């Protein structure tokens, strides 16, 4: 770690932040021009049509950031190709919603490029004295992991500033870990480039938002988060690959319980509903802004635990993780996130 690395890091975040910030109004005009608008309905929280192609600004800042600060490699080229596939899929859906199966095809194609061309693969893990080598299954396991991350971020994008904020917290946390450990490779570059790009967009997206990132943004961020996780933590201890996932504890748990909830109801797991964690907080009369800030706070606590675990004290990290998971799971079980609890009217009890 030296002064040049510090200056380079500040430049990466600052430049991409400014580019994203000034690109959002352009993305907004494009969205309005092509009809990429999010129309309010009974499931939506917003009350008026909103442009939803903010992912363009995030992606543009990412591209410029890479041109200015990144290095050419086969892995990075695969990330560029895969992310472009994700962006195009998202843009099409932002303009005119497409079937979930069609989006899934785009997500799988992007993952396949990264896995087979970029050779970014989760080959094996070890934990608790056990070793598991995926062998030929490493390829489908990695593809599944990437697709899962994409959809986790996509599903949590339900309130102003929620997905952008959670992604920013992830990038900042991984960035702090890579910087302090002196690891200045591709994960470091992607992390700080995307941190600036996400924060620049968040300035326009935090409540009250003037634009949504749309699937073009949420799927792209989920894709990059998956890539950073695989690049920085592949072929290592199970505990290491869990670290970045715990930073995303809220969206991961929200996605997991959405799958369980919809399966129990006999519904398609891709069917939208209004039982996500953020919806449950809103039902408790928290404002949009407060709800988002509560989820930010929980994610920051998970991030803090991750930093403590990796850089300072593993035992303390375990304790913080455990307490946080107990709090989150307790909240979830007392709400309708998994199973809808029917209220019994007092008159019916008599």
Secondary structure, 3 states (H helix, E strand, C coil): CCHHHHHHHHHHHHHHHHHHHHHHHHHHHHHHHHCCEECCCCCCCCCCCEECCCHHHHHHHHHHHHHHHCCCCHHHHHHHHHHHHHHHHHHHHHHCCCCHHHHHHHHHHHHHHHHHHCCCCCCEEEECCEEEECHHHHHHHHHHHHHHHHHHHHHHCCCCCHHHHHHHHHHHHHHHHHHHCCCCCHHHHHHHHHHHHHHHHHHHHCCCCCCCCHHHHHHHHHHHHHHHHHHHHCCCEHHHHHHHHHHCHHHHHHHHHHHHHHHHCCCCCCCCCCCCHHHHHHHCCCCHHHHHHHHHHHHHHHHHHHHHHHHCCHHHHHHHHHHHHHHHHHHHHCCCCCCCCCCCCHHHHC
